[in-house]
């Protein structure tokens, strides 16, 4: 079975044709439980997100700030496994029909086996992977198997990336480019900053791929700001924080559904 890279590219193209940015949400698998995580991720997509990233919880998430680290820790202590991540992808895609990516560090895939991971992700209906710590020059094996199984390979670029490095990264990627809005880890911030817009412009000079911005977006006004210059707005910590702050799971699910609706208004310029 082939993965859903075409669904991802089509979704991003549809958003562009509608004159807006796509809303890309993130929540980790297994948080607060596997079943509870699936319910929350479905709610985010039902609330207005176009695409979702399912996080594969990791004990040393170098890109992630304290909010996502807390959620990962809850998932790991609950015993989440790669099989649970695949089940999450499968059930979310079956229920919503929207593109589902996995965001993961390289070590779990390397240990699991690249062929096994890509085959299972495609079979589950996944659209691809975001791989923040896989160097492009070491990615040939992954990209070979991802392409064979119809999966996108999304690399992360940062404000510190030199122009020639941007070109190297974007030439190897597919689906879209993840532009980290600033140097640092994930988390909500007061402002997204001008660095993000400059990075998007520099990245677009090297590729026809959509450029989507993450790190720091937490409300509709920020989503509207980023949507003014990016092809997609990526939001993670704000969703996780709503779940962590909720008095119970049901309230958390409704809170992330509501936030998705607010952010969806933002990317449509109606914040």
Rosetta blueprint (number, residue, H / E / L):
1 X L
2 X L
3 X L
4 X L
5 X H
6 X H
7 X H
8 X H
9 X H
10 X H
11 X H
12 X H
13 X H
14 X H
15 X H
16 X H
17 X H
18 X L
19 X L
20 X L
21 X L
22 X E
23 X E
24 X E
25 X E
26 X E
27 X E
28 X E
29 X L
30 X L
31 X L
32 X L
33 X L
34 X H
35 X H
36 X H
37 X H
38 X H
39 X H
40 X H
41 X H
42 X H
43 X H
44 X H
45 X H
46 X H
47 X H
48 X L
49 X L
50 X L
51 X E
52 X E
53 X E
54 X E
55 X E
56 X L
57 X L
58 X L
59 X L
60 X L
61 X L
62 X L
63 X L
64 X L
65 X L
66 X H
67 X H
68 X H
69 X H
70 X H
71 X H
72 X H
73 X H
74 X H
75 X H
76 X H
77 X H
78 X L
79 X L
80 X L
81 X L
82 X H
83 X H
84 X H
85 X H
86 X H
87 X H
88 X H
89 X H
90 X H
91 X H
92 X H
93 X H
94 X H
95 X H
96 X H
97 X L
98 X L
99 X E
100 X E
101 X E
102 X E
103 X E
104 X L
105 X L
106 X H
107 X H
108 X H
109 X H
110 X H
111 X H
112 X H
113 X L
114 X H
115 X H
116 X H
117 X H
118 X H
119 X H
120 X H
121 X H
122 X H
123 X H
124 X L
125 X L
126 X L
127 X L
128 X E
129 X E
130 X E
131 X L
132 X L
133 X L
134 X L
135 X L
136 X H
137 X H
138 X H
139 X L
140 X H
141 X H
142 X H
143 X H
144 X H
145 X H
146 X H
147 X H
148 X H
149 X L
150 X L
151 X L
152 X E
153 X E
154 X E
155 X L
156 X E
157 X E
158 X L
159 X L
160 X L
161 X L
162 X L
163 X H
164 X H
165 X H
166 X H
167 X H
168 X H
169 X H
170 X H
171 X H
172 X H
173 X L
174 X L
175 X L
176 X E
177 X E
178 X E
179 X E
180 X E
181 X L
182 X L
183 X L
184 X L
185 X L
186 X L
187 X L
188 X L
189 X L
190 X L
191 X L
192 X L
193 X L
194 X H
195 X H
196 X H
197 X H
198 X H
199 X H
200 X H
201 X H
202 X H
203 X H
204 X H
205 X L
206 X L
207 X L
208 X L
209 X L
210 X E
211 X E
212 X E
213 X E
214 X E
215 X L
216 X L
217 X L
218 X L
219 X L
220 X H
221 X H
222 X H
223 X H
224 X H
225 X H
226 X H
227 X H
228 X L
229 X L
230 X L
231 X L
232 X E
233 X E
234 X E
235 X E
236 X L
237 X H
238 X H
239 X H
240 X H
241 X H
242 X H
243 X H
244 X H
245 X H
246 X L
247 X L
248 X L
249 X H
250 X H
251 X H
252 X H
253 X H
254 X H
255 X H
256 X H
257 X H
258 X H
259 X H
260 X H
261 X H
262 X H
263 X H
264 X H
265 X H
266 X H
267 X H
268 X L
269 X L
270 X L
271 X L
